[in-house]
Amino acid sequence: MRLSDLEGYDKITIQCHDNPDADALASGFGLYCYFQSREKDVRLVYSGRNQIQKSNLCLMVEKLKIPVEYVQPKNQGPTFTEGLLLTVDCQYGAGNVTGLAADNVAIIDHHQVEVKDVALSMISPNLGSCSTLVWKLITEEGFDVNSVASLGTALYYGLYTDTNQFSELYNPLDMDMREALQIDKSLITLFRNSNLSLRELEIAGIAMIRYSYNDDYEFAVIKSQPCDPNILGLISDFLLQVDAIKTCVVFNEVPDGYKFSVRSCIKEVNASELAAFLAQDMGSGGGHYEKAGGFISRWRYEKNYPTLHTEAYFNNRMTQYFDSFELIYAEEYEADISSMKKYVKRKLPVGYVKADEALPVGTPITIRTLEGDVDLTVEADLYIIIGLKGEVYPNRREKFERSYKITGEKYSCDGKLEYVPTIKNRVDGSTMTLTDYAGVCIPTGEVEIYAKELDKGVKVFTAWDKEKYMQGKPGDYLAVRCDDLHDVYVVERDIFGKSYDETI
């Protein structure tokens, strides 16, 4: 669905969920501005038992001049809305939004799919905020977000709050929006510093004296009373100040499930990956290497664990996580090649970029991919390989020239990649598309590897990145170059099957 598909309606009512948060208000405001620019008769509303009371939200509405209206629920029958009813940051018919009667309904949301019978729907649960989804939709229609003075600030704050102060920011589109918006920093500071009430201060204090601790793996788990998600982050940050705690998870109940915050202060645990593990098959999770969070759907949890209380679930799941992998430090690793087979890479064309042809030597860069950000510095012998799915592999000239032959052709992904990798210049903040600088190369077939299928998860700290690990799941392959037994890495199962042939 595109927003242009909704422009056939002259009257449009945009409805936030009950007790709207900053993301609901921001994404609703973005849609309001867009449809107003298309000369539609548009309203922005919310309903429910309570009107907006939180000080940061009241300030947001006032300072950004968000024209949101409160619709008092009727005792008998729902309020009828003419034209199109568009629910934002929620799904029509779900439990967190008061039903308004309408002949025509559409949905724009970033939560897990709850309602499946609304034809006009755009639901993207992989995004950190609904603000990001609205930003994507309105920019695709050619609308300049920064043409409305306060809209960029609203969308930025919506993303900020829904990703726990950006600590749960893991989708590249979320990052792209954050960097594209023009914002009023003083207002963001004002909203941010009006976010904690005395009651929430009490909640944080009580939670921290009711922790559970695992001595074997040095993690802590805390259940908090219901509170703003940012309070979970505050408690998590405080826990990591304790010398014995290396990772932690703080969670609470929300109307439709469980919100949780994750922290890690050791390189062996990527908080983003841990958050995804905790929410696996029941919700979503992600963020940064040190800070992350997520959400677990109540109905999915109760279906999978009908008799298990949540404190036990998080403690058990954390233990399962630490039991699920072994650590490999490539520089020290002594591979048992007797248990591995030899393979050679198929001569399939892939992309490559010679880094110093894109930016000057010495420039610190961040390569953004779906798998995460990779921080590098441009060097004269640095080559960047773009794999079959858009994955990125740094290479030095010596290994690149032995492993690949340049064809002289221009690389094109032909829209086959879900997200095209980008390069961010960390000096001036500019962003470039990696594929714009890419040529085509083909494996020479002369370099062999030892490899074996994994029956247990691994975390590999490669020779070229000693601070962040490559994760391998059961079914993936652990690979070691035959000409350098300390060049150890992981290849995803589907990529390995497409890329390598066993040698005889």
C-alpha positions as CSV (number, residue, x, y, z in Angstrom):
1,M,0.0,0.0,0.0
2,R,1.1,3.5,-0.8
3,L,-0.3,6.8,0.6
4,S,-1.4,7.7,-2.9
5,D,-3.8,4.8,-2.7
6,L,-5.7,6.6,0.1
7,E,-6.1,9.9,-1.8
8,G,-9.4,9.0,-3.3
9,Y,-11.0,9.9,0.1
10,D,-11.8,13.6,0.7
11,K,-12.4,13.1,4.4
12,I,-9.7,11.3,6.4
13,T,-9.7,10.7,10.2
14,I,-6.3,9.6,11.6
15,Q,-6.7,7.8,14.9
16,C,-3.8,7.2,17.4
17,H,-4.2,4.4,19.9
18,D,-5.7,5.1,23.3
19,N,-3.4,7.0,25.8
20,P,-1.1,7.8,22.8
21,D,2.7,8.0,23.3
22,A,5.2,10.2,21.4
23,D,5.5,7.8,18.5
24,A,1.7,7.6,17.9
25,L,1.5,11.4,18.1
26,A,4.4,12.0,15.8
27,S,3.4,9.4,13.1
28,G,-0.2,10.7,13.2
29,F,1.1,14.3,12.8
30,G,3.2,13.2,9.8
31,L,0.2,11.7,8.1
32,Y,-1.9,14.8,9.0
33,C,0.7,17.1,7.4
34,Y,0.9,14.9,4.3
35,F,-2.9,14.7,3.7
36,Q,-3.3,18.4,4.5
37,S,-0.8,19.1,1.7
38,R,-3.0,17.1,-0.6
39,E,-5.9,19.4,0.4
40,K,-7.9,16.7,2.2
41,D,-10.3,17.4,5.0
42,V,-8.2,15.7,7.7
43,R,-8.4,15.3,11.5
44,L,-6.0,13.7,14.0
45,V,-7.8,12.1,17.0
46,Y,-7.5,9.7,19.9
47,S,-10.0,8.2,22.3
48,G,-10.1,6.0,25.4
49,R,-10.8,6.7,29.1
50,N,-8.0,9.1,29.7
51,Q,-6.7,12.3,28.0
52,I,-3.0,12.9,27.6
53,Q,-1.4,13.8,30.9
54,K,2.3,13.0,30.8
55,S,4.3,16.2,31.0
56,N,6.6,15.4,28.1
57,L,3.6,14.6,25.8
58,C,1.7,17.7,26.8
59,L,4.8,19.8,26.0
60,M,5.3,17.9,22.7
61,V,1.7,18.7,21.6
62,E,2.0,22.3,22.7
63,K,5.4,23.2,21.4
64,L,5.1,21.3,18.1
65,K,1.5,22.5,17.5
66,I,0.2,19.0,16.9
67,P,-3.6,19.4,16.2
68,V,-4.7,16.3,18.0
69,E,-8.2,16.1,19.3
70,Y,-9.7,13.9,22.1
71,V,-12.9,12.0,21.2
72,Q,-14.9,11.1,24.2
73,P,-16.2,7.5,24.0
74,K,-19.9,7.2,23.8
75,N,-21.9,5.1,26.3
76,Q,-24.0,3.7,23.6
77,G,-22.4,2.8,20.3
78,P,-19.2,4.0,18.7
79,T,-18.7,7.4,17.1
80,F,-19.1,7.4,13.4
81,T,-16.4,8.8,11.1
82,E,-17.1,9.8,7.5
83,G,-14.8,9.0,4.7
84,L,-11.6,7.0,5.7
85,L,-10.6,6.0,9.2
86,L,-6.8,5.5,9.3
87,T,-5.4,4.0,12.5
88,V,-1.7,4.8,13.1
89,D,0.7,3.0,15.5
90,C,-2.2,0.6,16.2
91,Q,-4.5,-1.7,14.3
92,Y,-8.2,-1.3,13.8
93,G,-10.1,-3.7,16.1
94,A,-7.1,-4.3,18.4
95,G,-7.5,-4.0,22.2
96,N,-5.4,-0.8,22.6
97,V,-7.6,1.4,20.4
98,T,-11.2,2.5,21.1
99,G,-13.4,1.4,18.1
100,L,-14.8,4.2,15.9
101,A,-17.4,3.3,13.4
102,A,-16.3,3.7,9.7
103,D,-17.3,2.4,6.3
104,N,-13.6,2.5,5.1
105,V,-10.6,1.6,7.2
106,A,-6.8,1.6,6.7
107,I,-3.9,0.7,9.0
108,I,-0.4,2.0,9.3
109,D,1.6,0.3,12.1
110,H,4.9,-1.2,13.1
111,H,3.8,-3.7,15.7
112,Q,3.2,-7.5,15.2
113,V,0.2,-8.2,13.0
114,E,-3.0,-8.6,15.0
115,V,-5.6,-7.8,12.4
116,K,-5.5,-9.5,9.0
117,D,-8.8,-8.7,7.3
118,V,-8.1,-5.0,6.5
119,A,-7.1,-4.7,2.8
120,L,-5.6,-1.3,3.1
121,S,-2.8,-2.0,5.5
122,M,0.9,-1.2,5.8
123,I,2.4,-3.0,8.8
124,S,6.2,-3.2,9.3
125,P,7.1,-4.9,12.6
126,N,10.8,-4.8,11.8
127,L,10.9,-1.0,12.3
128,G,11.8,0.6,15.6
129,S,9.0,3.2,15.3
130,C,5.8,4.0,13.4
131,S,7.4,7.4,12.8
132,T,10.0,5.7,10.6
133,L,7.3,4.0,8.5
134,V,5.4,7.2,8.1
135,W,8.6,9.0,7.1
136,K,9.2,6.3,4.5
137,L,5.7,6.5,3.1
138,I,5.5,10.3,2.8
139,T,9.0,10.7,1.3
140,E,8.1,8.0,-1.3
141,E,5.3,10.3,-2.4
142,G,7.7,13.2,-2.8
143,F,6.7,15.1,0.4
144,D,9.5,17.1,2.0
145,V,9.3,16.3,5.7
146,N,11.5,19.3,6.5
147,S,9.1,21.7,4.8
148,V,7.0,21.6,8.0
149,A,9.1,23.3,10.7
150,S,8.1,21.0,13.6
151,L,7.5,17.7,11.8
152,G,11.1,16.6,11.8
153,T,11.4,17.2,15.6
154,A,8.2,15.2,16.1
155,L,9.3,12.2,14.1
156,Y,12.8,12.3,15.7
157,Y,11.3,12.3,19.2
158,G,8.8,9.5,18.2
159,L,11.8,7.3,17.2
160,Y,13.8,8.4,20.2
161,T,11.1,7.3,22.7
162,D,10.1,4.1,21.0
163,T,13.6,2.8,20.7
164,N,14.5,3.6,24.4
165,Q,16.6,6.7,23.6
166,F,18.0,5.1,20.4
167,S,19.4,2.1,22.4
168,E,17.1,-0.2,20.5
169,L,17.8,1.2,17.1
170,Y,18.7,-1.6,14.7
171,N,16.9,-1.3,11.4
172,P,18.8,0.8,8.9
173,L,15.7,2.7,7.8
174,D,15.4,4.0,11.4
175,M,18.9,5.2,11.3
176,D,18.4,6.7,7.9
177,M,15.4,8.8,9.1
178,R,17.3,10.0,12.2
179,E,20.1,11.3,10.1
180,A,17.8,12.9,7.5
181,L,15.6,15.0,9.8
182,Q,16.1,18.6,10.7
183,I,15.3,19.0,14.4
184,D,15.1,21.6,17.1
185,K,17.6,20.2,19.6
186,S,16.5,22.4,22.4
187,L,13.0,21.1,22.2
188,I,14.2,17.5,22.2
189,T,16.2,18.3,25.4
190,L,13.1,19.8,27.0
191,F,11.0,16.8,26.2
192,R,13.7,14.4,27.3
193,N,14.1,16.1,30.7
194,S,10.4,16.2,31.4
195,N,10.0,12.4,31.2
196,L,10.3,11.1,34.8
197,S,7.7,11.6,37.4
198,L,8.1,11.1,41.2
199,R,6.0,7.9,40.9
200,E,8.4,6.5,38.2
201,L,11.3,7.4,40.4
202,E,9.7,5.2,43.1
203,I,9.1,2.4,40.6
204,A,12.8,2.4,39.6
205,G,13.9,2.3,43.2
206,I,11.6,-0.6,44.2
207,A,12.6,-2.6,41.1
208,M,16.3,-2.5,41.8
209,I,16.0,-4.1,45.2
210,R,14.1,-7.0,43.8
211,Y,16.7,-8.4,41.3
212,S,17.7,-12.0,40.6
213,Y,21.3,-12.8,39.8
214,N,23.0,-15.7,38.0
215,D,26.5,-16.2,39.4
216,D,27.7,-18.6,36.6
217,Y,27.0,-16.2,33.7
218,E,27.0,-12.9,35.7
219,F,23.6,-11.6,34.6
220,A,20.7,-10.0,36.4
221,V,16.9,-10.0,35.8
222,I,14.4,-7.6,37.2
223,K,10.6,-7.3,36.8
224,S,9.4,-3.7,37.1
225,Q,6.0,-2.3,37.8
226,P,4.2,-0.8,34.7
227,C,6.0,2.3,33.6
228,D,7.3,4.2,30.6
229,P,9.7,2.1,28.5
230,N,12.4,4.7,29.1
231,I,12.4,3.8,32.9
232,L,13.3,0.2,32.0
233,G,16.4,1.6,30.3
234,L,17.2,3.8,33.3
235,I,17.1,0.7,35.6
236,S,19.2,-1.3,33.1
237,D,21.9,1.4,32.9
238,F,22.1,1.5,36.7
239,L,22.5,-2.3,37.0
240,L,25.6,-2.3,34.8
241,Q,27.3,0.0,37.3
242,V,27.4,-3.1,39.6
243,D,30.8,-4.8,39.2
244,A,29.4,-8.4,39.3
245,I,26.8,-7.8,36.6
246,K,27.9,-8.1,33.0
247,T,24.5,-8.3,31.3
248,C,21.0,-7.7,32.4
249,V,17.3,-7.6,31.3
250,V,14.6,-5.5,32.9
251,F,11.0,-6.0,31.9
252,N,7.4,-5.1,32.7
253,E,3.9,-5.9,31.6
254,V,2.1,-3.7,29.2
255,P,-1.5,-4.1,28.1
256,D,-0.7,-6.4,25.1
257,G,2.5,-8.1,26.3
258,Y,5.9,-7.5,27.9
259,K,8.4,-4.8,27.2
260,F,12.0,-5.4,28.1
261,S,15.4,-3.6,28.1
262,V,18.7,-5.3,27.7
263,R,22.2,-4.1,28.5
264,S,25.7,-5.6,28.0
265,C,29.1,-4.4,29.0
266,I,31.2,-7.3,27.5
267,K,32.1,-7.8,23.9
268,E,31.0,-11.4,24.0
269,V,27.4,-10.5,24.3
270,N,25.8,-8.2,21.6
271,A,22.7,-6.8,23.4
272,S,20.8,-6.5,20.1
273,E,21.3,-10.2,19.3
274,L,20.4,-11.2,22.9
275,A,17.2,-9.1,22.7
276,A,16.2,-10.9,19.5
277,F,16.9,-14.2,21.2
278,L,14.6,-13.3,24.2
279,A,11.7,-12.4,21.9
280,Q,12.2,-15.2,19.3
281,D,8.9,-16.3,17.7
282,M,6.9,-14.2,20.2
283,G,7.7,-10.6,19.3
284,S,10.7,-8.6,18.2
285,G,13.9,-7.3,19.7
286,G,17.1,-5.5,18.7
287,G,19.2,-2.4,19.2
288,H,22.9,-1.6,19.6
289,Y,25.8,-3.7,20.8
290,E,25.6,-2.4,24.3
291,K,21.9,-1.4,24.6
292,A,18.8,-3.0,23.2
293,G,15.3,-4.0,24.0
294,G,12.2,-5.6,22.6
295,F,8.6,-6.7,23.0
296,I,6.9,-10.1,23.6
297,S,3.2,-10.5,22.6
298,R,1.0,-11.6,25.5
299,W,-1.1,-14.0,23.5
300,R,1.9,-15.6,21.9
301,Y,3.6,-16.0,25.3
302,E,0.5,-17.5,26.9
303,K,0.2,-19.9,24.0
304,N,3.8,-21.1,24.3
305,Y,4.2,-20.9,28.1
306,P,0.7,-21.1,29.7
307,T,1.9,-22.0,33.2
308,L,5.4,-20.3,33.4
309,H,5.6,-16.9,35.2
310,T,7.6,-14.3,33.4
311,E,10.5,-14.0,35.8
312,A,11.2,-17.7,35.3
313,Y,11.0,-17.3,31.5
314,F,13.5,-14.5,31.4
315,N,15.9,-16.3,33.8
316,N,15.6,-19.6,31.9
317,R,15.9,-17.9,28.5
318,M,19.0,-16.0,29.5
319,T,20.7,-19.3,30.7
320,Q,19.7,-21.0,27.4
321,Y,21.3,-18.1,25.5
322,F,24.7,-18.5,27.3
323,D,24.5,-22.3,26.9
324,S,23.8,-22.0,23.1
325,F,27.2,-20.9,21.8
326,E,31.0,-21.3,22.0
327,L,33.5,-18.5,21.6
328,I,36.2,-18.5,18.9
329,Y,39.0,-15.9,18.9
330,A,40.5,-16.2,15.4
331,E,44.0,-15.1,16.3
332,E,44.3,-17.8,18.9
333,Y,42.1,-20.5,17.4
334,E,43.6,-23.8,16.4
335,A,41.1,-25.4,14.0
336,D,40.6,-29.1,14.0
337,I,40.8,-29.5,10.2
338,S,40.6,-33.3,10.5
339,S,36.8,-32.8,11.1
340,M,36.4,-30.4,8.2
341,K,36.0,-30.8,4.4
342,K,37.6,-28.8,1.7
343,Y,35.6,-26.5,-0.5
344,V,36.2,-24.0,-3.3
345,K,34.2,-20.9,-4.1
346,R,32.0,-21.1,-7.2
347,K,32.7,-18.6,-9.9
348,L,29.7,-16.4,-9.3
349,P,29.9,-12.7,-9.8
350,V,29.8,-10.5,-6.7
351,G,30.3,-6.8,-6.1
352,Y,33.5,-5.1,-4.8
353,V,34.5,-1.6,-3.9
354,K,38.1,-0.3,-3.6
355,A,37.6,1.8,-0.6
356,D,40.0,4.7,-1.5
357,E,38.1,5.2,-4.8
358,A,35.0,6.2,-2.8
359,L,36.7,8.2,0.0
360,P,40.2,9.5,0.9
361,V,42.6,7.3,2.7
362,G,42.3,7.8,6.5
363,T,38.5,8.6,6.4
364,P,36.7,6.8,9.2
365,I,33.5,5.2,7.8
366,T,30.5,3.2,8.9
367,I,29.2,0.6,6.4
368,R,25.5,0.1,7.1
369,T,23.9,-3.3,6.2
370,L,20.9,-5.3,7.3
371,E,23.3,-7.3,9.5
372,G,24.4,-4.2,11.3
373,D,27.0,-1.4,11.1
374,V,30.6,-2.1,10.3
375,D,33.2,0.5,11.4
376,L,36.3,0.8,9.3
377,T,39.0,3.3,8.2
378,V,39.7,3.8,4.5
379,E,43.1,2.4,3.6
380,A,44.8,2.0,0.3
381,D,44.6,-1.8,0.4
382,L,41.1,-2.1,1.6
383,Y,38.5,-3.8,-0.6
384,I,34.9,-4.3,0.4
385,I,33.1,-7.4,-1.1
386,I,29.3,-7.2,-1.5
387,G,27.9,-10.8,-1.2
388,L,24.9,-12.4,-2.8
389,K,22.4,-11.1,-0.2
390,G,24.1,-7.7,0.3
391,E,26.3,-8.9,3.1
392,V,29.7,-7.1,3.4
393,Y,33.2,-8.6,3.8
394,P,36.3,-6.5,4.2
395,N,39.4,-7.8,2.4
396,R,43.0,-6.8,2.0
397,R,44.5,-6.3,-1.4
398,E,46.8,-9.4,-1.2
399,K,43.9,-11.7,-0.4
400,F,41.5,-10.0,-2.7
401,E,43.9,-10.4,-5.7
402,R,44.4,-14.1,-4.9
403,S,40.7,-14.8,-4.4
404,Y,39.0,-12.7,-7.1
405,K,39.4,-11.6,-10.7
406,I,38.0,-8.1,-11.7
407,T,35.8,-8.2,-14.8
408,G,35.7,-4.5,-15.5
409,E,31.9,-4.5,-15.4
410,K,29.7,-2.2,-13.3
411,Y,27.9,-3.9,-10.4
412,S,24.1,-3.7,-10.3
413,C,21.9,-5.2,-7.6
414,D,18.8,-4.9,-9.8
415,G,16.5,-4.3,-6.8
416,K,17.4,-7.8,-5.5
417,L,18.6,-6.6,-2.1
418,E,16.2,-5.8,0.8
419,Y,18.5,-3.0,1.9
420,V,21.3,-1.7,-0.2
421,P,24.5,-1.2,1.9
422,T,25.6,2.5,2.5
423,I,28.8,4.2,3.5
424,K,28.6,7.0,6.1
425,N,31.6,9.4,6.3
426,R,32.0,9.8,10.1
427,V,33.9,13.1,9.6
428,D,31.2,15.1,7.8
429,G,28.2,12.9,8.3
430,S,27.5,12.4,4.5
431,T,26.1,9.1,3.3
432,M,26.7,7.3,0.0
433,T,25.3,4.2,-1.5
434,L,28.0,1.5,-1.6
435,T,26.8,0.0,-4.8
436,D,27.4,3.3,-6.7
437,Y,31.1,2.6,-6.4
438,A,31.0,-1.1,-7.0
439,G,32.4,-3.2,-9.8
440,V,32.1,-6.9,-10.5
441,C,34.6,-9.5,-9.6
442,I,34.5,-13.3,-9.8
443,P,36.2,-15.8,-7.5
444,T,39.3,-17.3,-9.1
445,G,38.6,-20.8,-7.8
446,E,42.2,-21.1,-6.6
447,V,41.6,-20.4,-2.9
448,E,40.2,-23.3,-0.9
449,I,38.7,-23.4,2.6
450,Y,38.1,-25.9,5.2
451,A,34.5,-25.9,6.5
452,K,32.1,-27.8,8.6
453,E,28.4,-27.5,9.4
454,L,27.7,-26.2,12.9
455,D,25.7,-28.3,15.3
456,K,25.9,-25.5,18.0
457,G,26.0,-21.7,17.8
458,V,29.4,-19.9,17.6
459,K,30.6,-16.4,18.0
460,V,33.7,-15.7,16.0
461,F,36.0,-12.7,16.6
462,T,37.7,-12.5,13.3
463,A,41.2,-11.4,12.6
464,W,39.9,-8.1,11.0
465,D,37.5,-7.3,13.9
466,K,38.5,-8.3,17.4
467,E,35.7,-6.3,19.1
468,K,32.6,-7.5,17.4
469,Y,31.7,-11.1,16.6
470,M,30.2,-12.9,13.6
471,Q,27.4,-15.1,14.8
472,G,26.8,-18.6,13.5
473,K,23.7,-20.7,14.1
474,P,23.3,-24.4,13.9
475,G,23.2,-25.3,10.2
476,D,25.5,-22.5,9.2
477,Y,29.2,-23.2,8.3
478,L,32.4,-22.4,10.1
479,A,35.1,-21.7,7.5
480,V,38.9,-21.5,7.7
481,R,41.0,-20.5,4.7
482,C,43.5,-23.2,3.8
483,D,46.3,-20.7,3.3
484,D,45.7,-18.9,6.6
485,L,44.3,-21.0,9.5
486,H,43.7,-17.9,11.5
487,D,41.3,-16.5,8.9
488,V,38.2,-17.9,10.5
489,Y,34.6,-16.8,9.7
490,V,31.0,-17.9,9.5
491,V,29.0,-18.4,6.3
492,E,25.2,-18.6,6.5
493,R,23.7,-21.9,5.4
494,D,21.8,-20.7,2.3
495,I,24.8,-18.5,1.2
496,F,27.2,-21.5,1.6
497,G,25.0,-23.8,-0.4
498,K,24.9,-21.3,-3.3
499,S,28.6,-20.2,-3.1
500,Y,30.8,-23.3,-2.4
501,D,31.5,-26.7,-4.0
502,E,33.3,-29.5,-2.2
503,T,36.6,-30.4,-3.7
504,I,37.6,-34.0,-4.5
